Amino acid sequence: MQHHFIDRYSRLESPVHALPAGLKMAIACAMVGSVLAVPVRWWVFHAAAGMLLVCAAAASRIPAGFLLRRMLLLEPLVAGVAAMALLRSDGPRVFAAMMVRATLCLATMILLANTTPFAEILRVLRRLRLPAMLITALAMMYRYLFIVIDEAQRMRRARLARTYAPGRRRQWRLLATVVGGLFVRCTGRAERIYAAMRARGWQ
């Protein structure tokens, strides 16, 4: 089971990776809070924040193409939410403000996630006295994400081995079938895991 695209660069050796996880999370939260609090008309501040993120990304030694692909993967969600502002009278201005803020916040979180191992993030959250149930849920979600991805890849290979689908329409139907089957299997696995935890005294 090898899914390097999840944690591929979180354990590199760079000045950014060497910083304590708590400090990186504090800086990221301060960056997000300041970006959301400062008016967009203060374009100098937002330009400086963008330059700071670019410098941090360069210092982290993470390939720029990888970070850009992560941004392009999530940016449509941001644009879809921000597009609702276009229905207002001052829609274009609000849309631009939301895109700038959301892009900076998204870049901050992507950089944090790819320079800090997830186990260290959970450790910091535990020291901050967050609810134990929330931390356990996050840990289990991360742990079983690899299993779900591995299951999806096996289902896709098995389906392709039995189905010749040269057309794009057939490929979309194949993907929908895999997603539906994966949802059913994940639901059954979750119920079995819950039953096993309850049998071992989990409250």
HELIX and SHEET records of a PDB file:
HELIX    1   1 HIS A    4  ASP A    7  1                                   4    
HELIX    2   2 PRO A   15  ALA A   18  1                                   4    
HELIX    3   3 ALA A   21  ALA A   37  1                                  17    
HELIX    4   4 TRP A   43  SER A   60  1                                  18    
HELIX    5   5 ALA A   64  ALA A   82  1                                  19    
HELIX    6   6 ALA A   83  LEU A   87  5                                   5    
HELIX    7   7 GLY A   91  ALA A  113  1                                  23    
HELIX    8   8 PHE A  118  ARG A  127  1                                  10    
HELIX    9   9 ALA A  132  ARG A  162  1                                  31    
HELIX   10  10 ARG A  168  ALA A  199  1                                  32    
END                                                                             
